[in-house]
Amino acid sequence: IQTQTGEIAPKVWDIFLYKILQDNDPGAAEQFYVACKTNDEGGKQQYHDNYFQYTLDALKTHVYGILSDVENLTAKAQTYDLQTHPRVPVIVAHNTLVRDTFSMTAALLEQMG
């Protein structure tokens, strides 16, 4: 994920699709794996076209899960005493970056369907 735009790298799409294929069609997973390892972009694209909605749904679930976790962890961190936990501001700043980045990612995913 690009922190400036929220864009998801193509390899991340590949990993999510591969997991979906492993869980549902091991033969197709193996063929997709070979396409990835041999840089067969046409073969990879056929799988991405056929399974786009499944991959999109899996990515949305992941992104919204991260957003929920970051919100909960940030709220918890903000309850800590800064005298005994002086790194809380660094943790909250990191969580804010993650939240902002994944919010952009969620918006891009929503635009896709």
N, C-alpha and C positions, 0 to 999 in steps of 0.2 A: 504494500500500500504506500502510495506517495503521500507524504505528510502535507504537501502544498495543495494537492488536488483531490486526494482520496481515491485515486485510480488504483485498481487492482492489477497487479502484474500478470501477464499471461500464464506464467508458471503456476501461480496460485489457482487460476481457473483450471489448469491441468490437474493439479493435485486434488482439488475438490471433485472433479469429474472422475478421476481415477478411483477415488474412494467410493463414489456412487456405483461405478461399474463393478468394483470388487465385491460390494455388498449384494449386487443384483444380477450380475452376469460376468462371472470370472473369465470366461472365454473372451468376451469383449474387452475386459480389463487388460488381459494379456496382449491383445492386438493393439489397444490404445497405448500401452506401455512401449511396445515395439515402435510404434509410430513416433512416440516422444523421443526414444533413444536414437532413432535413425534420422531425426529431423524431417520426418515426412509430414510437412505442414498441411498438405491436402488431406491426408488421412486423419490427422488430428482434427482438422476443421470439420470433417464429416461427422465425427463423434460429437464435437461441440454443437454443431447444428442440430443433431438428433436429440441431444440431451440437455439443450440450453435451459429449459424451464426448471429441470431438476437441479442443475448446477446453480442457477440463480436462486432458487428457493433455499438450497443448502448454504449458500453464501449469506443470504439475508438472515437466516437463523443464526449463523455464526456472528455476524456483525451486530445484530441486535442483542445477542447474548453478551458480547464484549461490552457494549454500551451499558447494559444493565449492571454487569459486574463492576465496571468503572464507577458508575454512579453510587452503588452501594459501598464500595471500598473507599471512595472519596468521603462520603458521609461519615463512615466509621473513623477514618483518619482524622477528620476534623474534630472528633470528640476527645482526642488524645491531648494530654498536657504537654505543651511545648517545652517545659522545663525538663521533663523526663524523656521526651521524644522530639529532639530538636530537628530531625530530618523530615518532619511532617510537611513543611512547606515545599520541599523538593519532591516528595511523593505526590502531593496535590498538584504541583505544576506538571509533573509527568502525566498524571491521570487526566489533566485538562488537555494536554496535547493529544493523548490517545482519544479522548472523547471528541475533540474537535475534528480530528482526522477521520475517525470512524463515523461521525455524523455526516461528513462529506461523502464518505463511501456509501452510507445508507441512502443518501439522496440520489447518488448516481445509480445505485441498484434499483431504486424505486422508479426511476425514469425508464429503466429497461423492461419493466413489466411487473 
